[in-house]
Amino acid sequence: MTTLSIFHQNQPEQALTVVTDPDAIRNKLSAHGVHFDRWATRDLPADATEEEILEAYADEVARLKQDWGFQTADVVSLTADHPQKDAFRQKFLDEHTHSEDEVRFFVRGQGLFYLHFGDQVYALLCEKNDLISVPDGTRHWFDMGPEPEFTCIRLFSNPEGWVASFTGEDIASRLPRYESLAGGA
């Protein structure tokens, strides 16, 4: 279940608020400029290729490109048996920003976005059907968990793709990880 947990950065032991209603999540995130939506997913085979996935969502991707000026789209997929899963997880676990919006649509599985606003951290457990757009300059990080299982469509304004500027802050190490917040999902 998609879940938004809000923490105070200095008291990460317990969430201040936990929200599961998609409309309430959308409202809380939009107050910070984050776009959240739920799309119907398509029935695709587990081994669908990047081309098949992008073709299945061609209309939605074209609309996002037109409305928001994205230039490219690709698919990222990770499974628990990937030999470099630990390195991939570590790559995204430190707080960073981007000079463009970070957009992900979950075709399969789930992952946890942490968004740092002032003295609060919003931990959004995204799952299949969830679309999130994190505005450029937003301090955030992503945790795919120790046994990742997800497929996402990513959209970029920068043709170079994912480019991060790390903040050097250790806040990500102080918040509960995926294992705690995903509830064994």
N, C-alpha and C positions, 0 to 999 in steps of 0.2 A: 504494500500500500504506500502510495506517495505520502511522505511525512515531512513536515517542516518543524524542526526543533530550534528554538531560539535560546541562546546562551549569553550570559554576561561574560566578557572575555576574562575577567578576573575571578569568576566563580564557575568554572567549567564542569563541576561535579554534577550539577543538576540543571536541566533545562528550565528556563523561566516559563516557557510556553511550548506546547506541542499541538500542532494543527494537522488534521488529516482531510478536511473538506477542501476539494480543489478550488472552489470559488474563494474561500477564505485565504488559502495559500496564495492565489493569484492577487488578491487585494493587498496582502501584507508585502508581497514582493514588489508589486507595482509602485508602492510608496517609495521604493528605492530605485526605481527605474528599471527593474528586472522584469522582463516579459516571460510569463509562464502560461502555457496552454497545454491542452490534451487533444491529441489527434487520434483518430481511429487508425489502427495498424492493419496491415495487409497480411493475409496468410501466405507466408513464404517458406520454402524449405529451409531447414536448419543450416544447410550448406550453400545458401544463396550467395551468389557472387556480388561484388560491389556494383557491377553494372546492372544486375537484376534488381538490387535494392533501390538504386537510384532511379531506375525505370519505373518501378512500382510507385515511387513517391515523386515522380517527375512534375506533376501539377503543383504540389505543395512547395517543392524546391524552387520551381520557376516563380511562384508567387512571392516567396521570401526574397529571391534575388531581385525581383522587380521592385517590391515594396521597400526593401532595406539596402539595396545596392550591393549585395554580395556578388562576388565574381566567380567563385569556385565552390564546389561541394565535393566531399568525398565520404567514405565510410571507414570507420574504425571499429574493429571487432577484436575482442580478447576473450580467451577461454582459460579455464583453470589449468589446462595442460600445456599452456604456452611456456616454452623454456625460459623466456625472459620476463615473465609476469612480475617478478619481484622488482626488477630494474624499471619496468614501466610504471609500476605503482609508485616507486620512490620518486620518479621524475616529476610527478604532479602533486606530491604531498607537501611541498613548501609553498607558503603564501607568495603569490605573484600577481601581476597585472598584465594587461595587454593593451596595445594601442588601437585595437578594434574590438567589436563585440564578439563574445565567445558564444556560439550557438550550437546546441546539441539537441537532436531528436532521438529518443531511445526507441529503436525498432525492436529490441530484445534485451532482456535482463535489467540490471539496475546499477546505479553508482551514486555517490554522495558528493554533492557540491557544497562547499562551505563559502559563505559570502560574509565579508567583514565590513560592517557598517558602524563607524564610531566605536563605542565600547561593547557592541553586540555582534555576535556571530550567528548567522542563520545557516543551519545545516539542513539542506534539502535532499532527502532521499528520493531520487528520480527513478522511475521504472518505465517499463514498456508503455508507450503512448505519450510520454511527457516530452514537451519541448521547453527548453530554457534558453534565454538569451541574456547573458551577463554583460552589462554595458562596459565599454572600454574604460580603463582606469579603475575598475572595481577590484579591490583586494579580495582574492579568493584562492582556493585550492580544491583539488578533486581527489577523492579516495575511492578506488575501485575494489578495495578489499583484498584479502590474501588469496582468494580463489575467484578471480574475476570471471564474470559471465555477462557480457553485454555487447551490443552492436548499436552504434550511433551514426547518424548522418551528421556531418559537420559542415558548416558553411563559413566561408572566409571572404573578407574584403581584400585582404592581402594575398596575392597569389602564392606567396612563399609559405602560407599555411600557419601553423601554430608557432608563434614567437612570444616568449614570456620575458618579463622583466621581474626578477625576484626581489622581494622587499628586504630580505635579510632578517626579518622578524621570526621569532620562534613560536609564535602563537599556534601554529598548526600542531605542534607537538604537545600542546597543553589541553587540547579539546579531545573528547571521545572520538575514537576512530570508527570506521565502518563496522567493525566487528561488534561494537557496543550498540550503535544506533540502528543497524539494519535488523537487529533482533533475530539473527539466525536465518533471515530470509534468503 
